[in-house]
Amino acid sequence: MASRSGPRAPGTDGSDYSHREKVVDHYKQSADLKTSVSKCLLPHMTLTFLVALKFVAVILGSQYFHPLEQWEMIWLCSGVTAYIGFGALSKNDVSRLSVYLFGNLIFGIAPLIYGCVGVVKKMQHDFKDMKNMPEAWKASPMRLSLIAVCLTWQLTGIVQSIRLIKVWRSMATKKGK
């Protein structure tokens, strides 16, 4: 038998081994989509952990942080669903990834949009009277950019999760045949 760099077996050009098994496309897609979903989930889980630490610091009486707004507390629930979704990746569990998907829509995207609208309205109010502008306006652009980044991660996670669920379902139907 010949190796790739060594001599070939007599009477063959090496193309007679093309019958060997190949990895089916949906398994490759599943691996690629798992990677992209986990790239969306890891920042989400990290930010959830940091916001939870901020929440604990506020409860303990820290003067450094402002108290969480209601939409931020609701958004923390989406972090719990992100942990559930991350656990679904190793087992190809469609139901747990669906929990992440719907939890992210309800507890993640909706509060972020509400928070974005609230920050924009606050900025409009603050910039009406430039002479009497409150000192807290400086945090608004940073909050808005943080919301935009979170929204981007979460929307990308939703799209990739939907694609991954479709691949997993196609794998299940092909195994059943």
trRosetta pair geometry for C-beta under 8 A, 3 or more apart (Angstrom, degrees):
i j d omega theta_ij theta_ji phi_ij phi_ji
1 9 6.0 -22 -116 -64 35 115
2 6 5.5 -161 -160 88 73 90
2 7 5.6 -114 -118 102 106 46
2 8 4.2 -39 -53 -118 167 36
2 9 5.2 -126 -17 -26 101 67
2 14 7.2 -80 75 -93 135 99
3 6 4.1 65 45 19 94 110
8 12 6.0 -138 164 79 115 85
8 13 7.3 1 -176 -135 163 22
8 14 5.8 -94 -124 -57 127 96
9 12 5.2 25 76 33 96 121
12 15 7.7 -161 179 35 88 60
12 16 5.5 -82 -144 13 119 124
13 16 7.8 114 51 -15 67 86
14 17 6.7 -45 -179 19 56 109
15 18 5.8 -4 -179 -26 66 115
16 19 7.7 -18 167 0 53 103
17 20 5.7 12 168 -24 81 112
23 27 5.4 -108 178 77 97 126
23 28 5.8 108 120 -52 118 97
24 27 5.1 89 67 5 81 104
24 28 7.5 -154 98 -3 42 88
25 28 5.6 -59 -153 38 39 111
25 29 6.1 39 152 -20 73 106
26 29 5.3 -47 -141 38 38 115
26 30 6.2 46 155 -26 65 101
26 167 5.4 168 -159 -162 91 91
26 170 5.6 -138 -124 99 147 116
26 171 5.3 -176 133 -74 134 89
26 174 7.2 150 37 15 154 151
27 30 5.6 -47 -146 32 32 114
27 31 6.6 32 154 -17 62 103
27 171 7.4 100 -73 -109 66 125
28 31 5.9 -56 -152 36 31 109
28 32 6.3 27 153 -15 66 108
29 32 5.8 -59 -146 41 31 109
29 33 5.9 24 159 -14 68 111
29 167 4.9 -153 111 -122 118 143
30 33 6.0 -59 -140 42 26 106
30 34 6.2 32 157 -25 63 106
30 92 7.2 -4 -165 -109 134 112
30 164 6.9 92 -133 -145 62 81
30 167 5.1 -173 -77 132 77 133
30 168 6.6 100 -115 -73 114 70
30 171 6.7 18 -61 -47 140 145
31 34 5.8 -51 -146 31 28 113
31 35 6.8 30 154 -19 60 104
32 35 5.8 -57 -159 33 32 112
32 36 6.6 22 151 -12 66 106
33 36 5.6 -54 -144 41 38 107
33 37 6.0 38 156 -19 70 105
33 160 5.8 170 -158 -175 85 90
33 163 5.6 -147 -125 105 136 105
33 164 4.1 176 138 -85 133 92
33 167 6.1 158 21 19 153 149
34 37 5.9 -54 -143 39 28 109
34 38 6.2 26 157 -17 64 108
34 89 5.1 119 -149 -161 100 108
34 164 6.7 112 -68 -127 56 133
35 38 6.0 -59 -147 39 27 107
35 39 6.4 30 153 -22 63 106
36 39 5.5 -50 -148 33 34 115
36 40 6.9 31 152 -15 63 102
36 156 7.9 -110 166 158 100 104
36 160 4.7 -142 113 -138 111 146
37 40 5.8 -58 -156 37 36 108
37 41 6.1 30 150 -19 70 110
37 85 7.3 -121 166 156 118 115
37 89 6.5 -179 90 -96 124 121
37 97 8.0 -16 -172 -139 157 118
37 157 6.3 86 -145 -143 67 73
37 160 4.7 -168 -77 120 75 121
37 161 5.7 99 -121 -76 122 70
37 164 5.7 -24 -43 -29 141 153
38 41 5.4 -54 -137 40 38 111
38 42 6.1 44 164 -29 70 102
38 86 6.7 87 -119 -127 81 86
38 89 6.0 45 -67 -106 104 172
39 42 6.4 -39 -135 25 25 111
39 43 7.8 19 166 -4 52 100
40 43 7.1 -65 -164 39 30 99
40 44 6.5 27 149 -16 64 118
40 153 5.3 153 -152 -175 78 77
40 154 7.3 132 178 -94 112 26
40 156 5.1 -161 -102 98 129 98
40 157 3.4 179 138 -79 141 90
40 160 6.2 163 -2 40 143 137
41 44 5.4 -65 -150 42 36 116
41 45 5.9 32 158 -20 74 107
41 82 5.1 160 -149 -170 85 95
41 85 5.8 -150 -108 96 133 113
41 86 4.8 163 151 -76 148 97
41 89 7.9 -140 17 -34 158 136
41 100 7.8 -29 -105 -160 117 145
41 157 6.3 115 -61 -126 65 129
42 45 5.9 -53 -141 37 28 107
42 46 6.3 30 157 -20 63 107
42 86 7.8 103 -69 -106 60 130
43 46 5.5 -55 -144 38 34 114
43 47 6.1 30 159 -16 68 106
43 153 5.3 -112 83 -130 125 153
44 47 6.1 -57 -146 39 26 106
44 48 6.3 30 152 -21 62 107
44 78 7.4 -88 -175 128 119 100
44 79 6.5 -173 153 -112 85 69
44 82 4.4 -155 114 -123 123 156
44 108 7.9 -13 -147 -129 127 136
44 150 7.6 101 -110 -145 76 80
44 153 5.7 -178 -62 132 91 130
44 154 6.5 104 -100 -81 126 81
44 157 6.7 -1 -33 -48 145 160
45 48 5.5 -52 -147 35 32 116
45 49 6.5 37 153 -22 64 103
45 79 6.3 119 -118 -158 48 88
45 82 5.0 -158 -68 119 80 126
45 83 6.0 106 -115 -72 115 75
45 86 6.6 0 -54 -34 143 148
46 49 5.7 -53 -153 32 31 112
46 50 6.5 27 151 -15 65 106
47 50 5.5 -53 -146 38 36 111
47 51 6.2 34 155 -17 68 105
47 79 7.5 -140 86 -97 74 119
47 150 6.5 -150 123 -101 168 105
48 51 5.9 -55 -144 39 30 107
48 52 6.2 32 154 -20 64 107
48 76 6.2 119 -148 -141 89 62
48 78 7.5 -144 -92 86 122 72
48 79 2.6 124 -125 -126 147 143
48 80 7.7 -177 -170 -36 150 47
48 82 6.4 -179 -18 44 148 136
48 83 8.0 -115 81 -36 156 99
49 52 5.7 -56 -149 36 29 113
49 53 6.5 32 151 -20 63 103
49 79 7.5 177 -36 -170 52 143
50 53 5.5 -49 -150 33 34 113
50 54 6.5 38 149 -20 64 101
51 54 5.3 -47 -150 34 37 116
51 55 6.4 44 148 -23 64 101
51 68 7.4 85 -177 -107 97 127
51 72 6.6 -149 -165 180 130 104
51 75 7.4 -46 140 97 170 110
51 76 6.0 -146 108 -91 124 94
51 79 7.5 -169 53 -41 119 151
52 55 5.4 -48 -150 32 35 117
52 56 6.5 36 151 -17 64 102
52 76 6.3 112 -76 -139 84 121
52 79 7.4 -131 -40 87 114 161
53 56 5.7 -52 -148 37 34 111
53 57 6.3 36 151 -21 66 105
54 57 5.6 -54 -148 36 32 113
54 58 6.4 33 153 -19 65 103
54 65 5.2 172 -161 -143 92 158
54 68 7.0 117 112 -66 108 103
55 58 5.9 -54 -150 34 30 110
55 59 6.5 30 151 -18 63 106
55 68 5.5 -9 -98 -25 88 139
55 73 7.5 107 -110 -103 132 82
55 76 7.2 12 -39 -84 152 151
56 59 5.6 -53 -148 36 33 113
56 60 6.3 27 154 -15 66 108
57 60 5.8 -58 -145 42 30 108
57 62 4.1 -13 164 8 92 146
57 64 7.2 -45 153 58 133 105
57 65 5.5 90 99 15 120 138
58 61 7.8 75 178 -52 30 12
58 62 6.0 -73 -83 49 36 94
58 65 5.3 -93 -70 90 92 118
58 66 7.8 -10 -104 113 126 23
58 67 5.2 125 -166 -109 144 61
58 68 6.6 -160 26 -13 162 83
62 65 5.4 44 101 22 118 95
66 139 7.9 115 -6 140 141 172
68 72 4.3 -129 -167 88 98 128
68 73 5.3 115 126 -55 130 85
69 72 4.9 97 55 4 72 105
69 73 7.4 -138 97 -5 39 86
69 115 7.0 137 81 -115 136 101
69 118 7.5 172 165 114 163 161
70 73 5.7 -55 -153 34 36 110
70 74 6.5 34 152 -16 68 104
71 74 5.6 -51 -147 38 37 112
71 75 6.2 45 150 -27 66 104
71 111 4.1 158 -168 -164 86 94
71 112 7.6 158 161 -65 119 25
71 114 4.9 -162 -111 92 140 115
71 115 4.4 -168 107 -63 145 95
71 118 7.1 -179 7 7 147 145
72 75 5.4 -48 -146 32 33 117
72 76 7.0 49 150 -31 60 92
72 111 7.4 165 -66 162 23 130
72 115 6.9 88 -59 -98 72 140
73 76 5.7 -37 -160 13 36 117
74 77 6.0 -41 -174 16 46 114
74 107 5.8 -145 162 -148 79 77
74 110 8.0 -64 130 90 134 97
74 111 4.5 177 89 -84 113 142
75 78 5.6 -42 -167 21 53 114
75 79 7.5 59 140 -21 67 93
75 107 6.6 144 -121 159 28 75
75 108 6.3 77 -142 -120 74 47
75 111 4.4 -142 -64 96 85 142
75 112 6.4 92 -106 -58 124 77
75 115 7.4 -16 -45 -25 136 142
75 150 7.9 19 -166 163 138 151
76 79 5.5 -42 -165 21 48 117
76 80 7.4 52 143 -19 66 93
77 80 5.6 -43 -161 25 46 114
77 81 7.0 41 145 -13 68 100
77 103 6.9 -126 137 -171 91 104
77 107 4.0 -97 89 -161 106 148
78 81 5.5 -52 -154 39 43 110
78 82 6.4 53 145 -28 68 99
78 103 5.9 158 -121 142 59 88
78 104 5.4 86 -152 -115 107 52
78 106 8.0 179 -85 76 94 62
78 107 4.0 -176 -59 106 79 96
78 108 3.3 115 -131 -70 155 89
78 111 7.5 -146 -18 35 127 123
78 154 7.2 -1 163 -122 144 135
79 82 5.2 -45 -149 28 38 117
79 83 6.8 41 152 -18 64 96
80 83 5.9 -50 -157 31 35 111
80 84 6.7 36 145 -17 64 104
80 103 7.3 -99 82 172 83 148
81 84 5.2 -49 -149 36 42 116
81 85 6.2 44 151 -21 68 103
81 99 5.9 -149 -142 136 96 82
81 100 4.7 147 159 -119 91 52
81 102 7.9 -129 -150 74 149 59
81 103 3.0 -179 -90 98 159 145
81 104 5.8 -144 102 -48 134 70
81 107 6.5 137 1 54 131 128
81 108 7.5 -107 58 -36 127 116
82 85 5.6 -52 -147 38 33 112
82 86 6.4 37 153 -23 64 103
82 100 6.3 90 -98 -139 32 107
82 104 7.1 88 -69 -84 78 105
82 157 7.8 -26 -117 -176 97 162
83 86 5.7 -50 -146 33 32 113
83 87 6.7 33 153 -17 62 104
84 87 5.9 -58 -156 36 31 111
84 88 6.7 35 147 -26 64 104
84 96 5.5 -142 164 -171 91 94
84 99 5.2 -60 127 98 143 125
84 100 5.5 -168 85 -65 93 88
84 103 7.3 76 48 26 133 154
85 88 5.4 -51 -151 26 37 116
85 89 7.3 51 152 -36 63 91
85 96 6.7 170 -99 140 38 84
85 97 5.5 76 -135 -124 80 57
85 99 7.1 -154 -65 79 75 80
85 100 2.7 51 -67 -82 116 159
85 101 7.5 121 -99 -36 125 59
85 104 7.7 11 -36 -39 149 122
85 157 7.8 78 129 177 162 120
85 161 6.9 -51 -151 -111 133 133
86 89 6.0 -37 -163 5 38 115
86 100 7.9 128 -17 -94 53 146
87 90 6.9 -54 -169 26 42 103
87 91 7.6 2 152 13 68 112
87 93 7.7 -16 117 41 77 137
87 96 6.3 -81 88 161 93 149
88 91 6.4 -85 -156 54 41 92
88 92 7.7 -1 166 173 74 4
88 93 4.1 -114 -143 64 84 99
88 94 7.7 143 -172 -51 127 9
88 95 7.9 -158 -121 70 127 51
88 96 3.5 -174 -83 93 115 112
88 97 4.2 -164 119 -53 154 77
88 99 7.9 162 -50 41 140 99
88 100 6.8 -128 16 -8 137 127
89 92 7.8 22 -169 -69 28 40
89 97 7.5 98 -66 -85 58 112
91 96 7.7 57 66 32 116 139
92 168 5.3 167 -171 -130 96 120
92 171 7.5 -68 -168 78 143 145
93 96 4.2 32 112 24 123 111
93 97 6.3 151 92 -14 68 88
94 97 5.8 -62 -145 43 30 108
94 98 6.1 36 154 -25 66 107
94 165 5.6 97 -140 -139 92 87
94 168 5.3 -176 -76 107 100 137
94 169 6.6 78 -106 -66 148 82
94 172 7.8 -52 -29 -28 139 145
95 98 5.5 -52 -149 33 31 115
95 99 6.8 39 149 -24 62 97
96 99 5.4 -41 -153 25 39 116
96 100 6.9 41 148 -16 62 98
97 100 5.5 -46 -155 34 40 115
97 101 6.4 46 145 -25 66 103
97 161 5.7 -175 174 -159 104 104
97 164 6.7 -107 -178 99 157 118
97 165 5.9 -170 105 -79 128 97
97 168 7.8 125 36 15 150 157
98 101 5.2 -48 -145 34 37 117
98 102 6.3 24 161 -7 69 104
98 165 6.7 86 -71 -112 83 141
99 102 6.5 -60 -143 45 26 98
99 103 5.7 23 160 -15 64 118
100 103 5.9 -63 -137 45 23 109
100 104 5.8 27 162 -24 63 112
100 157 7.9 -94 150 154 115 117
100 161 6.4 -142 97 -130 113 153
101 104 6.0 -59 -149 33 20 111
101 105 6.8 19 153 -17 58 106
101 158 6.2 104 -142 -133 77 74
101 161 4.9 -170 -86 121 101 140
101 162 6.9 109 -131 -66 136 71
101 165 7.3 -24 -46 -38 151 143
102 105 5.6 -50 -148 34 36 112
102 106 6.2 20 159 -7 69 110
103 106 6.1 -62 -139 46 29 100
103 107 5.3 -19 -180 27 71 116
103 108 7.1 72 129 -15 64 103
104 107 7.0 -57 -103 59 17 78
104 108 4.2 -21 -161 22 56 142
104 109 6.6 60 146 -20 70 93
104 154 5.6 -176 -174 -164 111 103
104 157 6.4 -125 -156 100 163 121
104 158 5.8 -162 105 -77 133 96
104 161 7.8 131 30 15 149 158
105 108 6.8 12 -28 49 10 94
105 109 5.4 -24 -141 26 41 122
105 110 7.1 54 154 -23 54 97
105 158 6.7 92 -68 -114 86 135
106 109 7.9 40 -10 43 12 85
106 110 6.0 -15 -161 10 32 130
107 110 7.3 -19 -78 45 10 102
107 111 6.6 1 -176 -4 43 122
108 111 6.9 -83 -160 39 11 98
108 112 6.4 2 160 -13 56 116
108 150 7.9 -144 -172 158 93 104
108 154 4.8 -168 152 -151 131 148
109 112 5.8 -64 -149 39 29 111
109 113 6.3 26 158 -18 67 106
109 151 7.0 85 -128 -133 71 80
109 154 5.9 -170 -72 123 79 132
109 155 7.0 90 -104 -74 117 78
109 158 7.5 2 -51 -43 132 147
110 113 6.0 -55 -148 35 29 108
110 114 6.4 28 154 -16 63 108
111 114 5.4 -56 -145 40 36 113
111 115 6.0 37 156 -20 69 106
112 115 5.6 -52 -143 38 31 112
112 116 6.2 36 154 -23 64 104
112 147 5.5 154 -163 -161 89 92
112 150 5.7 -153 -118 102 136 116
112 151 5.0 170 143 -80 144 92
112 154 7.0 165 -6 38 157 150
113 116 5.6 -50 -147 33 31 114
113 117 6.5 32 154 -17 63 103
113 151 7.5 98 -65 -111 67 127
114 117 5.9 -55 -151 36 30 110
114 118 6.4 31 151 -19 64 108
115 118 5.5 -54 -147 37 33 114
115 119 6.3 32 156 -19 67 104
115 143 7.9 -118 159 162 109 109
115 147 5.6 -160 103 -114 113 135
116 119 5.9 -53 -146 36 29 108
116 120 6.4 28 155 -17 64 107
116 144 6.7 88 -135 -134 76 76
116 147 4.9 173 -79 139 88 148
116 148 7.6 96 -110 -65 123 68
116 151 7.3 10 -53 -51 139 144
117 120 5.9 -56 -147 38 30 110
117 121 6.3 30 155 -18 65 107
118 121 5.8 -56 -147 37 29 110
118 122 6.3 30 155 -19 64 107
119 122 5.6 -54 -147 37 32 113
119 123 6.3 33 153 -20 65 105
119 140 5.6 154 -170 -153 96 87
119 143 5.3 -160 -120 105 143 120
119 144 5.1 -175 124 -76 143 87
119 147 6.8 -170 12 -4 149 151
120 123 5.7 -53 -148 36 32 112
120 124 6.4 34 152 -20 64 103
120 144 7.1 92 -66 -109 73 125
121 124 5.6 -51 -148 34 33 112
121 125 6.4 33 153 -18 64 105
122 125 5.7 -55 -149 37 32 112
122 126 6.2 31 153 -19 66 108
122 140 6.2 -157 99 -111 111 129
123 126 5.6 -54 -143 38 32 111
123 127 6.1 17 162 -10 66 112
123 137 6.9 105 -121 -147 67 93
123 140 4.8 152 -80 159 100 151
123 141 7.8 91 -106 -61 136 65
123 144 7.5 -6 -38 -49 144 138
124 127 6.2 -65 -142 43 25 101
124 128 6.9 46 154 -46 60 93
125 128 6.0 -37 -159 -2 32 116
126 133 5.7 65 175 -146 86 85
126 134 6.0 -87 -128 34 105 93
126 136 7.8 -125 -106 80 140 81
126 137 4.3 155 166 -96 152 118
126 140 7.1 -164 27 -21 154 157
127 130 6.7 16 -161 -81 57 76
127 133 7.2 23 -96 -110 42 115
127 137 7.5 122 -58 -143 75 144
129 132 4.7 -8 126 48 123 95
129 133 6.8 -172 96 -63 70 62
130 133 5.9 -11 -154 -42 36 115
133 137 5.6 -45 174 -1 107 148
134 137 5.8 129 73 -28 76 90
135 138 6.9 -28 170 3 57 109
136 139 5.9 -42 -175 25 67 111
136 140 7.5 83 136 -36 74 93
137 140 5.5 -37 -164 6 52 122
138 141 7.7 -52 -173 25 37 96
138 142 7.9 22 143 0 62 111
139 142 5.7 -67 -161 46 50 110
139 143 5.8 52 146 -26 81 108
140 143 5.6 -56 -143 36 31 112
140 144 6.2 31 159 -20 66 106
141 144 5.6 -54 -146 37 33 113
141 145 6.4 31 157 -17 66 105
142 145 5.8 -54 -147 38 32 108
142 146 6.3 33 153 -19 64 107
143 146 5.7 -57 -149 37 30 112
143 147 6.3 32 153 -19 65 105
144 147 5.7 -51 -148 35 31 112
144 148 6.5 34 152 -21 63 105
145 148 5.5 -51 -148 34 35 114
145 149 6.5 35 154 -19 65 103
146 149 5.8 -52 -148 35 32 110
146 150 6.4 31 154 -16 64 107
147 150 5.7 -56 -147 39 31 111
147 151 6.1 34 154 -22 66 108
148 151 5.6 -53 -144 37 29 113
148 152 6.4 32 155 -21 63 105
149 152 5.7 -54 -150 34 31 112
149 153 6.5 29 154 -16 64 104
150 153 5.8 -55 -149 37 32 109
150 154 6.1 21 158 -13 66 112
151 154 6.0 -61 -142 42 27 106
151 155 6.1 25 160 -17 65 109
152 155 6.1 -56 -141 38 25 106
152 156 6.2 24 159 -15 62 110
153 156 5.9 -63 -151 40 26 109
153 157 6.2 28 153 -21 64 110
154 157 5.4 -50 -145 36 33 116
154 158 6.5 38 154 -23 64 100
155 158 5.6 -49 -150 31 34 113
155 159 6.5 32 153 -16 65 104
156 159 5.8 -54 -147 37 33 109
156 160 6.2 25 158 -11 67 110
157 160 6.0 -59 -140 44 28 105
157 161 5.9 31 158 -23 65 110
158 161 5.7 -56 -144 36 26 112
158 162 6.5 29 156 -21 63 103
159 162 5.9 -53 -153 32 29 110
159 163 6.7 26 151 -14 62 107
160 163 5.6 -54 -150 39 35 113
160 164 6.2 36 152 -21 67 107
161 164 5.5 -54 -144 38 33 111
161 165 6.3 36 156 -22 66 103
162 165 5.8 -51 -147 33 30 111
162 166 6.6 32 152 -19 62 104
163 166 5.8 -55 -154 34 32 113
163 167 6.6 30 151 -17 65 105
164 167 5.6 -53 -149 36 35 110
164 168 6.3 34 154 -18 67 105
165 168 5.7 -54 -145 39 32 110
165 169 6.3 32 155 -19 65 105
166 169 5.9 -55 -147 37 29 109
166 170 6.4 28 154 -18 63 106
167 170 5.7 -56 -149 37 32 110
167 171 6.4 35 151 -22 65 104
168 171 5.5 -51 -149 33 34 114
168 172 6.5 35 152 -21 65 103
169 172 5.6 -51 -149 34 35 113
169 173 6.6 30 154 -15 66 103
170 173 5.9 -53 -147 38 34 107
170 174 6.3 31 155 -16 65 108
171 174 5.9 -60 -147 40 30 108
171 175 6.3 30 154 -21 65 107
172 175 5.8 -53 -146 34 30 111
172 176 6.4 32 154 -23 63 108
173 176 5.6 -54 -148 34 34 115
173 177 6.9 39 154 -28 63 100
174 177 6.0 -46 -152 21 35 113
